[in-house]
Each structure stands twice: as structure tokens, then as C-alpha cells.
């Protein structure tokens, strides 16, 4: 799994998930339950991950839909 997006913004995260789902790319949100531990303050970012085989296409889609400034740097 590769991290393609890390954000505290739930709207941005949801939009990114929908973009990938519509393209047929499986994505998983990690750290979503951390809000319970942090008290719902929103200081811990959630991570959106995709499979290694889908990373390039996911980055391309998210870059076009969200702008490349919000994407996690590639490895």
C-alpha cells in the first residue's frame, strides 16, 4: 500500500476517495478512528492509500482533480 494523500480535511478526503472509486481504484483510509483518541479536534491527519500497482494512476487522477500540492510525495 502506498500513501497518496494525507489530510485533516474530511471533505477533501471524501472527494479524493470518490475520484478513485469512480476510476475503479480501490483506496483505503487509514487513521480514520484516531478522532476518538484525539477528541475530534482534527489534528491527526488521515491517510489515503492505494495498492502499489495503482499508485501512478491514482496520483495522476488526484493531481488533476485536487492539484498536485496536496499529494504526498512519491517514494
TAGIMO-V442879 format. One record per residue. N is the residue number from 1. RES is the residue in three letters. SS is DSSP state (H for helix, E for strand, L for the rest). Layout:
BEGIN
n->(N | N)
res->(RES | RES)
ss->(SS | SS)
END
This chain:
BEGIN
n->(1 | 2 | 3 | 4 | 5 | 6 | 7 | 8 | 9 | 10 | 11 | 12 | 13 | 14 | 15 | 16 | 17 | 18 | 19 | 20 | 21 | 22 | 23 | 24 | 25 | 26 | 27 | 28 | 29 | 30 | 31 | 32 | 33 | 34 | 35 | 36 | 37 | 38 | 39 | 40 | 41 | 42 | 43 | 44 | 45 | 46 | 47 | 48 | 49 | 50 | 51 | 52 | 53 | 54 | 55 | 56 | 57 | 58 | 59 | 60 | 61 | 62 | 63 | 64 | 65 | 66 | 67 | 68 | 69 | 70 | 71 | 72 | 73 | 74 | 75)
res->(UNK | UNK | UNK | UNK | UNK | UNK | UNK | UNK | UNK | UNK | UNK | UNK | UNK | UNK | UNK | UNK | UNK | UNK | UNK | UNK | UNK | UNK | UNK | UNK | UNK | UNK | UNK | UNK | UNK | UNK | UNK | UNK | UNK | UNK | UNK | UNK | UNK | UNK | UNK | UNK | UNK | UNK | UNK | UNK | UNK | UNK | UNK | UNK | UNK | UNK | UNK | UNK | UNK | UNK | UNK | UNK | UNK | UNK | UNK | UNK | UNK | UNK | UNK | UNK | UNK | UNK | UNK | UNK | UNK | UNK | UNK | UNK | UNK | UNK | UNK)
ss->(L | E | E | E | E | E | E | L | L | H | H | H | H | H | H | H | H | H | H | H | H | H | L | L | L | L | E | E | E | E | L | L | L | H | H | H | H | H | L | L | L | L | L | L | L | E | E | E | E | E | L | H | H | H | H | H | H | H | H | H | H | H | H | H | H | H | L | H | H | H | E | L | L | L | L)
END
